[in-house]
Amino acid sequence: MAEGERQSPSDSSEDIPPATQNFIIPKKEIHTVPDMGKWKRSQAYADYIGFILTLNEGVKGKKLTFEYKVSEEAENLVATVVPTHLAAAVPEVAVYLKESVGNSTRIDYGTGHEAAFAAFLCCLCKIGVLRVDDQIAIVFKVFNRYLEVMRKLQKTYRMEPAGSQGVWGLDDFQFLPFIWGSSQLIDHPYLEPRHFVDEKAVNENHKDYMFLECILFITEMKTGPFAEHSNQLWNISAVPSWSKVNQGLIRMYKAECLEKFPVIQHFKFGSLLPIHPVTSC
């Protein structure tokens, strides 16, 4: 496994901020390409990628129907979202949720908006509304429901892909469900990467595996040979194991999303995901 995939998730995502913390409205900090260095050295980057990798580990080998534990705080999330004693955090956390549903002017959506929703979930963990114990539910219940809503919006409003690389991109809209979905399939007794281009295998298993649900959505939205409209994914089907697929997708996500100025220039930083350099323990 590459060094990047052995990175330990930041412990700060488990910390509940003190009641005296000064929450702030997040704002853009990456204005030019040279600013990308600040992003990659920031506490926000360390916490964000740590959060993604923690969830990646949590869903490894599990179906979407897995019986997961959900803390009381998460059960009450829909009704209360943020408890009264953390009301001061609401304006800061809400920014990421607002940024996660696409651009209302351009009617587009892409991995930057998806990252905003992941940042929203990360912030909920940092203030203690969600807990580390909820990692499976965060992916299977909350994030998967978010995907369902965004797919409906993409169909209804014919949203344009934000910054799409066309056939050479992994997907027009999403990236994280391919990472977490490939983790679900690690050590599967019979489903191998070559099977996700098999229509029968996808139809029989998509309700259990996020990766296959993504493939089904693509085939519903696009016409023509899969190898032509989704070349990057077609190439991935030749990888021998889901573990290698997962590792490769994490590297690709860092390189093609988190290290690309057109994506990160829109990311916003506050007290929970700060721009200041990561602090060493």
C-alpha positions in Angstrom: 0.0 0.0 0.0 1.3 3.5 -0.9 2.4 5.8 1.8 -0.6 8.1 1.2 -3.0 5.4 2.0 -1.3 4.6 5.3 -2.0 8.1 6.5 -3.7 8.1 9.9 -6.9 10.0 10.1 -6.5 13.2 12.1 -7.5 12.8 15.7 -9.0 16.3 15.6 -12.1 15.1 13.8 -13.0 13.3 17.1 -12.6 16.4 19.3 -15.7 18.2 20.5 -15.0 21.9 20.5 -15.4 23.8 23.8 -18.4 25.9 24.3 -16.2 28.9 24.3 -14.9 28.3 20.7 -15.4 31.2 18.4 -17.1 29.9 15.3 -16.8 31.9 12.1 -18.4 32.1 8.7 -16.1 30.1 6.3 -14.6 31.9 3.4 -12.4 31.2 0.4 -8.7 31.3 1.0 -7.3 29.8 -2.2 -7.3 32.6 -4.8 -4.3 31.7 -7.0 -2.5 28.5 -8.0 0.4 29.2 -5.6 -2.1 29.2 -2.8 -2.6 25.5 -3.3 0.5 25.0 -1.1 -1.3 26.5 1.8 -4.2 24.1 1.3 -2.1 21.0 1.2 -0.3 22.1 4.4 -3.5 23.1 6.1 -5.3 21.6 9.1 -8.4 21.5 6.9 -6.7 19.3 4.3 -5.4 16.9 7.1 -8.8 16.7 8.8 -10.7 16.3 5.5 -8.6 13.5 4.0 -8.4 11.9 7.5 -12.2 11.9 7.6 -12.5 10.3 4.1 -10.0 7.6 5.0 -11.7 6.8 8.3 -15.0 6.3 6.5 -13.2 4.3 3.9 -11.9 1.9 6.5 -15.3 1.8 8.3 -17.3 0.5 5.3 -14.7 -2.1 4.2 -16.3 -5.4 3.3 -19.8 -4.3 4.3 -23.1 -4.2 2.3 -25.4 -1.2 2.3 -27.8 -3.4 4.2 -25.3 -3.9 7.0 -26.8 -3.6 10.5 -24.9 -0.6 11.8 -24.9 1.1 15.1 -26.2 4.7 15.2 -25.6 6.9 18.2 -28.5 8.7 19.8 -27.1 12.0 18.5 -27.3 10.7 14.9 -30.8 9.4 15.4 -31.9 12.9 16.3 -29.9 14.6 13.5 -32.8 15.0 11.2 -35.0 16.6 13.8 -32.5 18.9 15.6 -29.4 18.8 13.4 -27.4 20.7 16.0 -28.2 20.8 19.7 -29.0 24.1 21.4 -25.7 24.3 23.3 -23.9 24.3 19.9 -26.2 26.7 18.2 -23.3 29.1 17.6 -21.8 26.6 15.2 -24.8 26.5 12.9 -23.9 29.4 10.6 -20.4 28.0 10.1 -21.5 24.4 9.5 -24.5 25.4 7.3 -22.2 27.0 4.7 -20.9 23.6 3.7 -24.4 22.2 3.3 -25.5 25.1 1.2 -22.4 24.6 -1.1 -23.1 20.9 -1.5 -26.1 21.0 -3.9 -24.5 22.6 -7.0 -24.4 26.1 -8.4 -27.9 27.7 -8.7 -26.7 30.1 -11.4 -24.8 27.8 -13.7 -27.0 24.8 -12.8 -24.0 22.6 -12.5 -22.6 20.1 -10.0 -19.3 18.3 -9.5 -16.8 16.9 -7.1 -16.3 20.2 -5.4 -19.9 20.3 -4.3 -19.6 16.7 -3.2 -16.5 17.6 -1.2 -18.6 20.4 0.5 -21.1 17.8 1.7 -18.3 15.6 3.0 -16.9 18.7 4.8 -20.3 19.3 6.2 -20.4 15.8 7.7 -16.8 16.2 8.9 -17.8 19.4 10.7 -20.8 17.6 12.4 -18.3 15.0 13.7 -15.9 17.8 14.9 -18.7 19.4 17.0 -19.9 16.1 18.3 -23.3 15.8 16.6 -21.9 12.7 14.8 -19.4 10.4 16.4 -16.7 8.1 15.1 -19.0 5.1 16.0 -21.4 6.5 13.3 -18.9 6.1 10.5 -20.8 3.3 8.7 -24.1 5.1 9.1 -22.5 8.4 7.8 -21.7 6.6 4.5 -24.6 4.2 4.2 -27.5 6.3 5.6 -26.6 10.0 5.3 -24.2 10.2 2.3 -26.1 7.5 0.3 -29.3 9.5 0.8 -27.5 12.6 -0.4 -26.5 10.7 -3.5 -30.1 9.8 -4.1 -31.2 13.4 -3.8 -28.4 14.7 -6.1 -29.2 12.1 -8.7 -32.8 13.2 -8.7 -31.7 16.8 -9.1 -29.3 15.8 -12.0 -32.1 14.1 -13.8 -34.8 16.8 -13.1 -32.8 19.9 -13.9 -30.3 18.3 -16.4 -27.5 19.7 -14.3 -24.2 20.2 -16.2 -21.0 18.6 -14.8 -18.9 21.2 -13.1 -15.4 21.2 -14.7 -16.0 17.8 -16.3 -13.1 16.2 -18.1 -15.6 14.3 -20.3 -14.8 10.8 -21.2 -11.4 11.1 -19.5 -12.8 11.8 -16.1 -13.8 9.1 -13.7 -17.4 10.3 -13.5 -19.3 13.5 -14.5 -20.5 14.2 -11.0 -19.2 12.0 -8.2 -16.0 10.5 -6.8 -16.4 9.5 -3.2 -18.9 6.7 -3.7 -16.4 5.0 -6.0 -13.8 5.1 -3.2 -16.1 4.0 -0.4 -17.9 1.6 -2.8 -14.7 -0.1 -3.8 -13.8 -0.5 -0.1 -17.2 -2.3 0.4 -16.2 -4.9 -2.1 -12.7 -5.7 -0.8 -12.4 -9.4 -0.2 -15.8 -10.1 -1.7 -16.2 -13.9 -2.3 -17.1 -13.7 -6.0 -17.5 -10.1 -7.2 -14.3 -8.9 -8.8 -13.6 -5.5 -10.5 -14.2 -7.1 -14.0 -17.8 -7.8 -13.0 -18.9 -4.1 -12.7 -19.0 -3.9 -16.5 -21.3 -7.0 -16.5 -24.9 -5.8 -16.7 -26.3 -8.9 -15.0 -23.8 -8.6 -12.0 -24.7 -4.9 -11.6 -28.5 -5.5 -11.7 -28.3 -8.3 -9.1 -26.0 -6.5 -6.6 -26.4 -2.7 -7.0 -28.7 -2.4 -4.0 -25.9 -3.7 -1.7 -22.9 -1.9 -3.1 -22.4 1.8 -3.7 -19.9 1.3 -6.5 -22.4 -0.8 -8.5 -25.2 1.7 -7.9 -23.0 4.4 -9.4 -22.4 2.2 -12.5 -26.1 1.6 -12.8 -26.8 5.3 -12.8 -24.2 6.0 -15.4 -25.7 3.4 -17.7 -29.1 4.9 -17.2 -27.8 8.4 -18.1 -25.5 7.6 -21.0 -25.8 5.8 -24.2 -23.3 3.8 -26.3 -20.6 1.4 -25.3 -19.4 1.7 -21.7 -15.7 1.7 -22.8 -16.4 4.8 -24.9 -18.5 7.0 -22.5 -16.7 6.0 -19.3 -13.2 5.1 -20.4 -11.5 5.6 -17.0 -13.9 3.3 -15.3 -13.6 0.7 -18.1 -9.8 0.7 -17.5 -10.3 0.2 -13.8 -12.3 -3.0 -14.5 -9.0 -4.6 -15.6 -7.4 -4.1 -12.1 -7.0 -7.5 -10.4 -8.4 -6.7 -6.9 -10.8 -4.3 -5.2 -8.0 -3.4 -2.7 -5.8 -2.1 -5.5 -8.8 -0.3 -7.0 -9.5 1.4 -3.7 -5.8 2.4 -3.2 -5.7 3.7 -6.8 -8.9 5.7 -6.4 -7.6 7.4 -3.2 -4.5 8.5 -5.0 -6.5 9.7 -8.0 -8.9 11.6 -5.7 -6.0 13.5 -4.2 -4.4 14.2 -7.5 -7.5 15.0 -9.6 -9.7 16.7 -7.0 -7.9 17.8 -3.9 -4.9 19.1 -5.7 -6.7 20.8 -8.6 -7.0 24.6 -8.3 -10.3 24.8 -10.2 -11.9 22.6 -7.5 -10.2 23.9 -4.3 -10.6 27.6 -5.2 -14.2 27.3 -4.1 -13.5 25.5 -0.8 -14.2 27.6 2.3 -12.3 27.6 5.5 -13.5 28.5 9.0 -12.7 27.5 12.6 -13.6 23.9 12.2 -11.7 23.4 8.9 -9.0 26.1 9.2 -6.5 27.2 6.6 -3.6 27.4 9.1 -0.9 24.8 8.8 -1.4 21.5 10.4 -0.2 21.4 14.0 2.2 18.6 14.9 1.6 16.8 18.2 
